[in-house]
Amino acid sequence: MVKYRLGVDMSPLDKPNQPYTNSTRSYASPMPDFIPDISIRGESWDQLVQNRGIRFIHKLAAPCPNMKRLNDNNHDPECSFCDGSQILYIQEKEIMGTFTNNSLEKLFEVQGVWEIGTAVISFPTEYSDTEQADFNIFDKLICPDFQIRLTDLKEYEPNSSNAMSMKYPIIRVSDMTSVVNGAIKKYIQGVDFTIVDGNVVWVSGRSPSYNNIEEIGEVLSITYSANPVYNVLQNMHEIRATQQMVNGQKVAKRLPQHVLVKRDFLFKPDSKEL
């Protein structure tokens, strides 16, 4: 039995030295004598995203501190700073990005569930002002140049501003319908209401009905257009970096980032995915 002792060098392997006979059809190697630096250049991808990507508004998330103590997590459920979500958005930055993988479903045979509304977005290493771009869980990403169709049910409640808000700022209302006395009733933008700062503002005398005694308002089915909003679930790489030659010296270099996101209307903070 051969015994190995720590700290004692083993005999090195012999290097291969067997000569081979040249073939009569051999040609000179196309490989250069000197192989240049082949490190991944993140700038190339950044330029591609800048030229071919789309705009995103990146909202950086942080825990909302509107609570009395930490040990019982007694966050104000009616907090006006975070709308009760316990997530405070502390900064907004514009950045270009591109969808590298729109996934309408997970591998059903692997996960056993359909996963709608997830995607992978690639972002450059920096914002346009050269500040380093960094993404984390619960960050929001808004596409300001694109619109999607959303639907919602709202119960009318009168207020001093005569306005009604939806989950997302409204760009345009395609349809607003209610059922009154067994009949369909339609509300028309520009006739019954206008859109101001993303909210429905009722024209005087054209608002839905409200029962003051029972405190019940007319139920409205609303179809509207808004900018799509995504929530960051995770980074696809913990730290994505390489080495790069700069002025003849190798330096560490961040690479573009891939971020897994999910459409906000399908997002649940207590999801098992998180």
C-alpha positions in Angstrom: 0.0 0.0 0.0 1.3 3.4 -0.9 1.1 5.9 2.0 0.8 9.6 1.3 2.2 12.1 3.8 1.2 15.8 4.0 3.9 18.2 3.0 5.8 15.7 0.9 5.9 16.4 -2.9 4.8 13.5 -5.0 6.8 12.6 -8.1 5.6 14.8 -11.0 4.0 13.4 -14.1 6.1 13.0 -17.2 5.3 15.6 -19.8 4.2 14.3 -23.1 7.1 14.2 -25.5 6.2 11.6 -28.2 6.9 13.0 -31.7 4.3 12.6 -34.4 5.0 12.0 -38.0 3.9 14.9 -40.2 1.1 14.1 -42.6 1.7 14.8 -46.3 -1.3 17.1 -46.2 -0.4 19.1 -43.0 -0.7 22.8 -43.2 0.7 25.6 -41.0 -1.4 26.3 -37.9 -3.7 29.3 -38.3 -3.3 30.1 -34.5 -1.1 33.2 -33.9 2.1 32.9 -32.0 0.8 35.4 -29.4 -2.8 35.0 -28.2 -4.2 38.5 -27.5 -6.3 39.2 -24.4 -9.7 37.6 -24.9 -11.5 38.9 -21.8 -15.2 39.8 -22.1 -15.6 43.5 -22.8 -18.7 44.7 -20.9 -18.5 48.0 -22.8 -19.6 46.3 -26.0 -22.8 45.0 -24.3 -23.4 48.3 -22.7 -23.3 50.0 -26.1 -25.6 47.4 -27.6 -28.2 48.0 -24.8 -27.9 51.7 -25.2 -28.5 51.5 -28.9 -31.1 48.7 -29.0 -32.6 48.6 -25.5 -35.7 50.3 -24.1 -36.0 52.8 -21.2 -36.7 51.7 -17.7 -37.3 53.7 -14.5 -35.5 51.9 -11.8 -37.0 52.6 -8.3 -34.6 51.5 -5.5 -36.3 49.7 -2.6 -35.6 49.9 1.1 -37.6 48.8 4.3 -40.0 51.4 5.5 -39.1 52.6 9.0 -42.6 53.8 10.0 -42.9 51.7 13.1 -42.5 52.2 16.8 -40.3 49.2 17.6 -38.4 46.6 15.7 -39.1 43.5 17.9 -42.8 43.3 17.1 -42.8 44.6 13.5 -45.7 46.9 14.2 -45.6 48.8 10.9 -48.4 51.3 10.4 -50.9 49.4 8.1 -52.1 52.8 6.8 -48.7 54.2 6.2 -48.8 57.0 3.6 -45.1 56.8 2.8 -45.2 53.2 1.5 -49.0 52.7 1.0 -48.8 49.9 3.6 -46.5 47.7 1.6 -43.6 48.2 4.1 -41.4 49.0 1.1 -40.1 52.5 0.7 -38.7 53.6 -2.7 -35.8 55.9 -2.0 -34.5 56.8 -5.4 -35.4 56.8 -9.1 -32.9 56.4 -11.9 -33.4 56.0 -15.7 -31.6 53.1 -17.4 -31.7 51.3 -20.7 -32.3 47.5 -20.7 -33.4 44.7 -22.9 -35.6 41.6 -22.3 -33.4 38.7 -22.9 -35.9 36.0 -21.9 -39.7 36.6 -21.7 -40.9 33.5 -19.9 -44.6 32.8 -20.0 -44.2 29.6 -18.0 -41.7 27.7 -15.9 -40.7 24.2 -16.9 -44.0 22.7 -15.9 -42.6 19.2 -15.8 -39.9 20.4 -13.3 -41.8 22.9 -11.1 -45.3 21.6 -11.5 -46.7 25.2 -11.8 -47.4 27.7 -14.5 -45.5 30.9 -14.0 -47.0 33.8 -15.9 -45.5 37.3 -16.2 -41.8 36.5 -15.4 -38.9 37.7 -17.5 -35.2 38.2 -17.5 -33.9 41.7 -18.3 -30.3 42.6 -19.0 -28.9 45.9 -17.8 -25.6 47.7 -18.4 -23.1 48.1 -15.6 -23.8 51.9 -15.2 -26.6 54.4 -15.4 -26.2 57.1 -18.1 -24.6 59.4 -15.5 -21.8 56.7 -15.0 -23.1 55.8 -11.5 -22.9 52.1 -10.9 -26.2 50.4 -11.4 -27.2 47.9 -8.8 -30.4 45.8 -8.5 -31.9 44.2 -5.4 -35.1 42.3 -4.4 -38.3 44.5 -4.3 -36.8 47.1 -6.6 -39.4 48.3 -9.2 -38.8 48.7 -12.9 -41.3 50.8 -14.9 -41.4 50.8 -18.8 -42.5 54.4 -19.5 -42.6 54.0 -23.3 -45.0 51.0 -23.4 -48.6 50.4 -22.4 -50.5 47.4 -21.3 -54.2 46.8 -20.8 -55.4 46.2 -17.2 -58.8 45.6 -15.6 -60.1 46.2 -12.1 -63.2 46.4 -10.1 -63.8 49.5 -8.0 -66.6 50.6 -5.7 -67.4 54.3 -6.0 -66.8 56.4 -2.9 -67.3 60.1 -3.0 -64.5 62.4 -1.7 -63.6 66.0 -1.6 -61.3 65.8 -4.7 -64.0 64.0 -6.7 -61.3 61.7 -8.0 -60.7 58.0 -8.1 -57.3 56.3 -8.3 -56.4 52.8 -9.6 -53.4 50.7 -8.6 -51.3 52.2 -11.5 -51.5 55.7 -13.0 -54.1 55.6 -15.7 -53.1 56.7 -19.2 -56.4 56.1 -20.9 -59.7 54.3 -19.9 -60.9 52.0 -22.6 -64.1 51.0 -20.9 -66.0 51.7 -17.7 -69.1 49.7 -17.0 -71.5 49.2 -14.2 -74.9 47.4 -13.7 -77.7 49.6 -12.4 -81.2 48.3 -11.9 -80.5 45.3 -14.0 -79.1 47.2 -17.0 -75.6 47.9 -18.3 -74.4 51.5 -17.8 -71.4 53.0 -19.6 -69.2 55.9 -18.4 -67.3 57.7 -21.2 -63.9 59.4 -20.8 -64.3 63.1 -21.8 -68.0 63.0 -21.1 -68.5 61.6 -17.6 -64.9 61.9 -16.4 -61.4 63.1 -17.3 -57.9 61.7 -16.5 -55.8 64.1 -14.4 -52.3 63.0 -13.1 -53.2 59.3 -13.7 -56.5 59.5 -11.8 -60.2 59.5 -12.8 -61.8 62.9 -12.0 -65.5 62.9 -12.3 -67.4 65.6 -14.2 -69.8 67.4 -11.9 -73.2 65.7 -11.9 -71.9 62.7 -13.9 -70.4 60.6 -11.0 -71.8 57.1 -10.1 -74.5 56.6 -7.5 -73.8 56.2 -3.8 -76.2 55.1 -1.1 -75.4 57.3 2.0 -77.6 55.2 4.3 -76.0 51.9 3.5 -72.7 53.5 2.6 -72.6 51.4 -0.6 -71.3 52.8 -3.9 -71.8 51.7 -7.5 -69.5 48.9 -8.5 -67.4 49.7 -11.6 -65.6 47.4 -14.0 -62.7 49.4 -15.4 -60.4 48.6 -18.3 -57.5 51.0 -18.7 -54.0 51.4 -20.2 -51.0 51.9 -18.0 -47.2 51.5 -18.1 -46.1 47.9 -17.2 -44.4 47.6 -13.8 -42.0 44.8 -12.8 -40.6 43.8 -9.5 -37.1 42.4 -9.1 -37.2 38.9 -7.7 -33.4 38.2 -7.8 -30.2 38.7 -9.7 -29.2 35.9 -11.9 -25.6 36.2 -10.8 -24.5 37.2 -7.3 -21.4 39.1 -8.6 -20.8 39.1 -12.4 -17.3 40.2 -13.1 -14.2 39.5 -15.1 -10.6 40.8 -15.7 -9.9 43.3 -18.4 -6.7 44.8 -19.9 -6.6 48.6 -19.3 -3.4 50.4 -20.3 -1.5 47.2 -20.3 -2.7 46.2 -16.8 -5.3 43.7 -15.8 -8.1 45.2 -13.6 -11.4 43.8 -12.2 -14.4 44.8 -14.3 -18.1 44.4 -13.7 -20.2 42.8 -16.4 -23.8 43.6 -17.5 -26.4 42.2 -15.1 -29.3 39.8 -15.7 -32.3 40.4 -13.4 -35.2 38.0 -12.9 -38.4 40.1 -12.7 -42.2 39.5 -12.4 -45.1 41.7 -13.4 -46.3 43.7 -10.4 -49.9 42.6 -10.6 -48.8 39.0 -10.1 -46.3 39.8 -7.4 -46.8 38.7 -3.8 -44.3 39.8 -1.1 -45.0 36.5 0.8 -44.5 34.3 -2.3 -42.4 31.2 -1.7 -40.2 32.3 -4.6 -38.8 35.0 -2.3 
